[in-house]
Amino acid sequence: MSTDPSPARLPLPLRAAETTPERPWPVRHLAPKIADYVARMPPVWVEGQVLNLKRWNTMYFLTLRDSDLDMSLSVTAPASAIRRLGDAAADGAHVVVHASPRFHAKKGDLTFQADDVRLVGLGELLARIEHLKGVLAAEGLFDQGRKRPLPFLPAVVGLVCAQQGDAEHDVVSNARARWPGVRFEIRRVTVQGPRAVPEVSAAIADLDADPRVEVVVVARGGGSFEDLLPFSNETLVRAAAACRTPLVSAIGHHMDTPLLDLVADFRASTPTDAAKRVVPDVTEERARVLQLRQRSRGALVHRLTREQAGLDHWRSRPALANPTTLVDTHEARVQVLRDAARRALHTELVHGRAEVAGLAAQVRALSPAATLDRGYAVVQRDDGHVVRDPADVAPGDALRVRVARGELAAQVVAP
């Protein structure tokens, strides 16, 4: 019984571009190539913040983290290079490292082997902050016109503070001593070192998204210039500028001014000062209300007294003390004129009546009716024409004879 021989293994591709699903590179072949490629890279100066600094025998192991983005590199350095930093060799230190890349083929890890580690100078940091300050100012992030007023009496205050420290106690205790009903939404974060920027920025965004929070306080209990560097970081400052809720910066420093102070809606000198700014003092407000009420009452009493005095003054004048005085004289004159008018009218009526009676007598004397009363008659034809001559009628004509007491019908018999 025979078996088929195993197929012959094909030779590996020489270049990565020649690999295919049927002809891949095994890991044992790729890893040395990457290590060889990385080993040919020249040393480089890298800047970042120190994190997780640990010593093992004569070597130090640390993570070099970018201060703006969540990116980091693993670095090893000889103890002699770290000792030159003195007391500044600690987590959060801002350094530049001269290091060569190393790829560990067995683990697939990329690290950097440092031969020189230097602190970033204070002057250099100040120059960078000033440059960033100019850039942000040109964008208008520090303009007074974009700053929002703090609410008079916020129901809920958002607080960003250290996980351990006095800032939280200073803000909360002083605020509640002034106004016991105030409530807090607290976000405890790292406020120095490489984790400060992302944690503080995330806490601000979280509180800004909470509709109950009416004002956000970022508090820290002071510190050295290096400790306050995260509060001048561009990422954190832009996160504060994007906050729609009024924001108070209470870093607790006097000599330095982090950029967060400039972009915040209000700068408090200390966390205690922030507590006094965000909530009113109930005792002071009660006293102010009492004072205003007393002033209002005094003003009202004064106004009423003044108006009453004025009213009494006008009422004491003769015209108002006896209001009919002004019309009594006119009333008497009206009465006299009315009597005179009545007498004149009566006289005119009497004279008119006598004149009408005389005219009536004259009319009656001249009226045909008076003639008829004396026995005369008026003869008219049918057409109303008065007959004055026998020739005006003919036999058979109908006539109408008017007498004093009525009319008679007649007919002409003979002319």
C-alpha positions in Angstrom: 0.0 0.0 0.0 1.5 3.3 -1.1 0.8 6.8 0.1 1.1 10.1 -1.7 4.2 12.0 -0.9 3.8 15.3 1.0 3.7 18.2 -1.4 6.9 20.1 -1.6 6.9 23.4 0.4 7.0 26.4 -1.8 9.8 29.0 -1.2 8.8 32.1 0.8 8.3 35.3 -1.1 11.3 37.6 -1.0 9.3 40.9 -0.5 6.2 41.7 1.5 4.4 42.8 -1.6 4.8 39.3 -3.1 2.9 37.6 -0.2 -0.5 36.0 -0.9 -3.1 34.0 1.1 -1.5 30.9 -0.4 2.1 32.1 0.2 2.1 34.1 3.5 5.0 34.9 5.7 5.1 33.1 9.1 5.5 35.2 12.2 9.0 33.9 12.8 9.9 35.3 9.4 8.2 38.7 9.7 9.2 39.6 13.3 13.0 39.6 12.6 12.4 41.7 9.5 10.5 44.3 11.5 13.2 44.3 14.2 15.8 44.8 11.5 13.9 47.6 9.9 13.3 49.4 13.2 17.0 48.9 14.2 18.0 50.9 11.1 15.9 53.9 12.2 18.0 56.8 13.6 17.6 58.1 17.2 15.0 60.7 17.7 14.2 63.4 20.2 10.7 62.9 21.7 8.7 65.2 23.9 6.0 64.1 26.4 5.0 63.7 30.0 6.4 61.0 32.3 4.0 58.4 33.5 4.4 55.2 35.6 8.1 55.8 36.3 9.7 52.7 37.9 13.2 51.5 38.6 14.5 48.0 38.1 18.2 47.6 39.0 20.2 50.1 36.9 17.3 50.9 34.5 14.2 53.0 34.7 11.0 52.1 32.9 8.5 54.8 32.0 5.7 55.7 29.7 6.1 58.9 27.7 2.6 60.3 27.1 1.4 63.0 24.7 0.0 65.9 26.8 -2.9 66.5 24.3 -3.8 63.1 22.9 -4.2 59.8 24.6 -1.1 58.3 23.0 2.0 56.9 24.7 5.3 55.2 24.1 7.3 52.8 26.4 10.8 54.0 27.2 13.7 52.5 29.1 16.5 54.8 30.3 19.7 54.2 32.4 19.5 55.3 36.0 22.3 57.9 35.3 20.1 59.7 32.8 17.1 59.9 35.2 19.3 60.9 38.2 20.4 64.0 36.4 16.8 65.3 36.7 17.0 65.3 40.5 13.7 65.7 42.4 11.9 66.6 39.1 12.1 62.9 38.1 8.5 62.0 38.8 5.2 61.3 37.1 3.9 64.4 35.3 7.4 65.8 34.5 7.6 67.3 31.1 10.7 66.0 29.4 12.4 65.5 26.0 14.1 62.1 25.5 16.8 61.1 23.0 16.0 57.5 22.2 16.4 54.8 19.6 13.5 52.4 18.7 13.7 48.8 19.6 11.4 46.0 18.4 11.2 42.9 20.6 10.5 40.1 18.1 9.3 37.5 20.7 6.7 39.8 22.2 6.0 42.1 19.3 6.5 45.1 21.5 8.0 48.4 20.3 10.0 50.3 22.9 12.5 53.1 22.9 16.0 52.9 24.5 16.9 56.4 25.8 20.4 57.6 26.4 19.5 61.2 27.4 16.5 62.7 29.3 16.1 66.4 29.8 13.5 68.5 31.5 11.7 71.0 29.3 12.8 74.4 30.5 10.4 76.8 32.3 11.1 79.5 29.8 10.2 77.2 26.9 7.0 76.2 28.6 6.1 79.9 29.2 6.8 80.7 25.6 4.5 77.9 24.4 1.8 79.0 26.7 2.1 82.6 25.5 2.0 81.5 21.9 -1.1 79.4 22.6 -2.6 82.3 24.5 -2.2 84.5 21.4 -3.8 81.9 19.1 -6.8 81.4 21.3 -7.2 85.2 21.8 -7.2 85.7 18.1 -10.0 83.1 17.8 -12.0 85.2 20.3 -12.2 82.6 23.1 -11.2 85.2 25.7 -13.6 87.9 24.6 -15.8 89.4 27.3 -18.8 89.3 25.0 -18.9 85.5 25.0 -18.9 85.2 28.8 -22.2 84.2 30.4 -23.5 85.6 33.7 -23.6 83.2 36.7 -27.1 82.2 37.8 -28.3 84.0 41.0 -29.3 80.9 42.9 -28.4 77.6 41.1 -30.3 74.6 42.4 -27.5 72.2 41.3 -23.8 73.1 41.1 -21.4 70.9 39.1 -17.9 70.5 40.7 -14.8 69.1 39.1 -12.1 68.6 41.8 -9.3 66.3 42.9 -10.0 62.8 44.2 -8.4 63.8 47.4 -7.8 67.4 48.6 -9.3 70.4 50.3 -10.9 72.0 47.2 -14.0 69.9 47.4 -14.5 70.6 51.1 -13.8 74.3 50.7 -16.4 74.6 47.9 -19.1 72.4 49.3 -18.9 73.4 53.0 -18.8 77.2 52.3 -21.6 77.0 49.7 -23.9 75.1 52.0 -23.1 77.4 54.9 -24.3 80.2 52.7 -27.3 78.4 51.2 -28.1 75.0 52.8 -30.4 74.0 50.0 -27.8 73.9 47.2 -27.0 70.5 45.7 -23.8 69.3 44.1 -22.9 67.0 41.2 -19.2 66.1 41.9 -16.7 64.6 39.5 -13.5 63.6 41.2 -10.6 63.5 38.8 -6.9 63.7 38.5 -6.0 67.4 38.6 -2.2 67.2 37.8 0.0 65.0 35.7 -0.6 63.4 32.3 -4.1 62.1 33.2 -5.4 65.5 34.2 -6.3 66.9 30.8 -8.5 64.0 29.5 -10.2 63.5 32.9 -10.9 67.1 33.6 -12.1 67.7 30.0 -14.4 64.6 30.2 -15.8 65.8 33.6 -16.6 69.2 32.2 -18.4 67.7 29.2 -20.3 65.3 31.4 -21.6 68.0 33.7 -22.4 70.3 30.8 -24.6 67.5 29.3 -26.6 67.2 32.6 -29.6 69.5 32.3 -29.9 69.9 36.1 -26.5 71.5 36.4 -26.7 75.3 36.2 -23.0 76.2 36.8 -19.8 74.2 36.7 -16.8 74.9 39.0 -13.4 73.6 38.2 -11.5 73.7 41.6 -8.0 72.9 42.6 -6.1 73.9 45.8 -3.2 75.7 44.2 0.1 74.2 43.3 3.4 74.9 41.5 3.7 76.2 38.0 4.3 72.6 36.7 1.3 71.3 38.6 -0.9 73.9 36.9 0.3 73.1 33.4 -2.8 71.0 32.5 -5.0 74.0 33.0 -3.1 75.8 30.2 -3.4 72.8 27.9 -5.1 73.6 24.6 -7.4 70.5 24.7 -8.7 71.4 28.2 -9.1 75.1 27.4 -11.1 74.3 24.3 -13.2 71.8 26.2 -14.0 74.6 28.7 -14.7 77.1 25.9 -17.2 74.6 24.4 -19.1 74.3 27.7 -22.5 75.8 27.3 -23.1 75.9 31.1 -21.5 78.9 32.9 -18.1 77.8 34.1 -16.1 79.1 37.1 -12.3 78.6 37.3 -11.1 78.2 40.9 -7.6 76.9 40.6 -6.5 78.6 43.8 -3.3 80.4 42.7 -2.1 84.0 42.8 1.2 84.2 40.9 0.2 82.4 37.7 -2.8 82.7 35.4 -3.6 79.4 33.6 -5.4 79.8 30.3 -8.5 78.2 31.9 -8.9 81.4 33.9 -9.1 83.5 30.7 -11.7 81.3 28.9 -13.9 80.7 32.0 -17.0 82.8 32.5 -15.7 83.8 35.9 -12.4 83.5 37.7 -12.3 82.8 41.4 -9.1 83.3 43.3 -9.7 80.2 45.5 -12.2 77.4 45.9 -13.7 79.2 48.9 -14.1 82.3 46.7 -15.8 80.2 44.1 -18.3 79.0 46.7 -19.1 82.6 47.6 -19.6 83.5 44.0 -21.9 80.7 42.8 -24.4 80.9 45.7 -25.7 83.8 47.6 -25.5 84.1 51.4 -29.0 83.4 52.9 -28.3 85.6 55.8 -27.2 88.5 53.6 -30.1 88.0 51.3 -32.6 87.9 54.2 -31.0 91.1 55.6 -31.2 92.7 52.1 -34.8 91.7 51.7 -35.6 93.1 55.2 -33.7 96.3 54.3 -35.5 96.7 51.0 -38.9 96.0 52.7 -38.2 98.7 55.3 -37.1 101.1 52.6 -40.2 100.4 50.5 -42.4 100.9 53.6 -40.6 104.2 54.4 -40.9 105.4 50.8 -44.6 104.5 50.7 -45.3 106.2 54.1 -43.4 109.3 53.0 -45.3 109.4 49.7 -48.7 109.0 51.4 -47.8 111.7 54.0 -46.7 114.1 51.3 -49.9 113.5 49.2 -52.1 113.8 52.3 -50.4 117.1 53.2 -51.0 118.3 49.7 -54.6 117.2 49.8 -55.2 118.9 53.1 -53.6 122.1 51.7 -56.0 122.2 48.7 -59.0 121.2 50.8 -58.3 124.1 53.2 -58.7 126.7 50.3 -62.1 128.5 50.3 -62.9 127.2 46.9 -62.7 123.7 48.1 -63.8 124.3 51.7 -67.2 125.7 50.4 -67.3 124.5 46.8 -70.7 126.3 46.2 -69.1 129.7 46.7 -68.0 129.7 43.1 -71.5 129.1 41.8 -73.7 130.9 44.3 -73.1 134.3 42.6 -73.7 132.8 39.2 -76.8 131.0 40.5 -78.3 134.3 41.8 -77.5 136.0 38.5 -79.1 133.2 36.6 -82.2 133.4 38.8 -82.5 137.2 38.2 -82.0 136.7 34.4 -84.6 133.8 34.4 -87.2 136.0 36.3 -86.5 138.9 33.9 -86.8 136.6 30.9 -90.1 135.2 32.3 -91.5 138.7 32.8 -90.4 139.8 29.4 -91.9 136.7 27.8 -95.2 137.3 29.7 -95.3 140.9 28.6 -94.7 139.9 25.0 -97.4 137.2 25.2 -99.9 139.7 26.6 -99.2 142.2 24.0 -99.2 139.6 21.3 -102.6 138.2 22.5 -104.1 141.7 22.4 -102.7 142.3 19.0 -104.0 139.0 17.7 -107.5 139.8 19.2 -107.5 143.1 17.4 -106.4 141.6 14.1 -109.0 138.9 14.5 -111.8 141.5 15.0 -110.6 143.3 11.9 -110.6 140.1 9.9 -114.1 139.2 11.0 -115.2 142.7 10.2 -113.8 142.4 6.7 -114.8 138.7 6.2 -117.7 137.8 3.9 -118.9 135.7 6.8 -119.8 138.8 8.7 -121.8 140.0 5.7 -123.6 136.7 5.5 -124.5 137.0 9.2 -126.4 140.1 8.4 -128.6 138.1 5.9 -126.7 138.3 2.7 -125.9 135.3 0.5 -123.3 134.4 -2.1 -124.5 132.8 -5.3 -122.0 130.6 -7.3 -122.2 128.6 -10.4 -121.1 125.0 -10.5 -117.7 126.0 -11.6 -117.3 128.2 -8.4 -117.7 131.5 -10.3 -119.6 134.1 -8.2 -122.7 135.4 -10.0 -122.7 139.1 -10.0 -124.9 139.8 -13.0 -128.1 138.0 -14.2 -126.5 137.8 -17.5 -123.9 135.4 -16.0 -126.5 132.6 -15.9 -129.1 131.1 -18.1 -132.4 129.3 -17.4 -131.8 125.8 -16.1 -128.3 126.5 -14.7 -127.6 125.0 -11.3 -126.5 127.4 -8.6 -125.1 127.1 -5.1 -126.2 129.6 -2.6 -124.0 130.1 0.5 -125.7 131.6 3.6 -124.4 132.2 7.1 -125.3 128.7 8.3 -124.5 126.6 5.2 -125.4 126.2 1.5 -128.5 125.8 -0.7 -128.9 124.3 -4.1 -130.9 126.4 -6.6 -131.8 126.4 -10.3 -132.3 129.4 -12.6 -136.0 129.5 -13.8 -135.8 132.8 -15.7 -133.2 135.4 -16.0 
